[in-house]
Amino acid sequence: MRVIARKTLSDYWTTQPTTEQELKAWFKEAEHATWQTPADVKAKYGNASILKKGRVVFNICGNKYRLVVWINYSFQILYIRFVGTHEEYDNIDAQVI
């Protein structure tokens, strides 16, 4: 997968250093992934939430943080749409962010 944009993650872990290692690990795994369907994502990340139209929500740091992405499976591109605390996530609409 081509992950756009890593800078979103690095900006976040600069302000929340406890997320750095998990976000780096997630990025490395996503970058090497070849997910073709939402089921492929679920097979790797059983606790990921699959939303409509290519959106996926990952739990980071034991569900203290959430990462929302949009995946274009046919082009193998993953767009980072949101990273934040669980509380911040509750205040957004993951389908439109």
C-alpha positions as a printed NumPy array, in Angstrom:
array([[  0.   ,   0.   ,   0.   ],
       [  1.062,   3.534,  -0.669],
       [  0.277,   5.433,   2.548],
       [ -0.608,   9.121,   2.248],
       [  0.486,  10.983,   4.384],
       [  2.999,   9.767,   6.926],
       [  3.477,  13.373,   8.046],
       [  0.011,  13.279,   9.638],
       [  1.224,  10.461,  11.868],
       [  4.584,  12.031,  12.676],
       [  2.924,  15.348,  13.515],
       [  0.626,  13.502,  15.88 ],
       [  3.294,  11.492,  17.679],
       [  5.267,  14.696,  18.159],
       [  2.41 ,  15.997,  20.313],
       [  1.519,  12.56 ,  21.766],
       [  4.867,  10.73 ,  22.187],
       [  3.233,   7.642,  23.712],
       [  1.75 ,   6.858,  20.276],
       [  5.013,   6.989,  18.335],
       [  6.041,   3.339,  18.442],
       [  2.588,   1.959,  17.674],
       [  1.97 ,   4.424,  14.841],
       [  5.372,   3.639,  13.348],
       [  4.671,  -0.098,  13.575],
       [  1.215,   0.336,  12.027],
       [  2.682,   2.463,   9.209],
       [  5.344,  -0.13 ,   8.414],
       [  2.765,  -2.926,   8.281],
       [  0.342,  -0.891,   6.173],
       [  3.086,   0.136,   3.769],
       [  3.932,  -3.514,   3.093],
       [  0.321,  -4.706,   2.974],
       [ -1.442,  -5.754,  -0.22 ],
       [ -5.026,  -5.623,   1.013],
       [ -7.498,  -6.282,  -1.774],
       [-10.697,  -6.193,   0.287],
       [-11.944,  -5.114,   3.72 ],
       [-11.813,  -8.793,   4.704],
       [ -8.041,  -8.719,   4.173],
       [ -7.768,  -5.82 ,   6.639],
       [ -9.949,  -7.672,   9.166],
       [ -7.789, -10.781,   8.81 ],
       [ -4.742,  -8.773,   9.933],
       [ -6.489,  -6.4  ,  12.357],
       [ -9.43 ,  -8.202,  13.89 ],
       [-10.376,  -5.21 ,  16.024],
       [-10.459,  -2.78 ,  13.072],
       [-13.88 ,  -1.352,  12.263],
       [-14.814,  -1.553,   8.607],
       [-17.044,   1.342,   7.569],
       [-18.732,   2.125,   4.269],
       [-16.944,   3.254,   1.116],
       [-13.431,   2.121,   2.011],
       [-13.194,   3.673,   5.477],
       [-11.436,   1.726,   8.225],
       [-10.93 ,   2.63 ,  11.888],
       [ -7.904,   1.178,  13.676],
       [ -7.472,   1.087,  17.45 ],
       [ -4.072,   2.391,  18.532],
       [ -2.392,   1.965,  21.938],
       [ -4.99 ,  -0.37 ,  23.371],
       [ -7.941,   1.638,  22.016],
       [ -6.81 ,   4.909,  23.64 ],
       [ -6.401,   6.397,  20.17 ],
       [ -8.164,   5.952,  16.855],
       [ -6.807,   6.079,  13.323],
       [ -9.264,   6.582,  10.458],
       [ -8.147,   5.795,   6.924],
       [ -9.703,   5.588,   3.493],
       [ -8.434,   2.746,   1.342],
       [ -8.596,   2.601,  -2.425],
       [ -8.064,  -1.131,  -2.78 ],
       [ -7.823,  -1.208,  -6.568],
       [ -5.031,   1.4  ,  -6.648],
       [ -3.378,   0.166,  -3.413],
       [ -3.486,   3.632,  -1.828],
       [ -4.325,   4.327,   1.805],
       [ -5.155,   7.88 ,   2.887],
       [ -4.836,   8.843,   6.549],
       [ -7.927,  10.886,   7.398],
       [ -7.772,  11.247,  11.205],
       [ -5.685,  10.326,  14.205],
       [ -6.75 ,  11.271,  17.704],
       [ -7.904,  10.165,  21.093],
       [-10.955,   7.995,  21.53 ],
       [-12.782,  11.063,  22.898],
       [-11.814,  13.184,  19.863],
       [-12.972,  10.377,  17.592],
       [-16.384,  10.424,  19.26 ],
       [-16.775,  14.045,  18.089],
       [-16.198,  13.379,  14.379],
       [-18.066,  11.614,  11.614],
       [-15.588,   9.013,  10.384],
       [-17.531,   8.627,   7.132],
       [-16.928,  12.231,   6.047],
       [-13.665,  13.307,   7.658]])
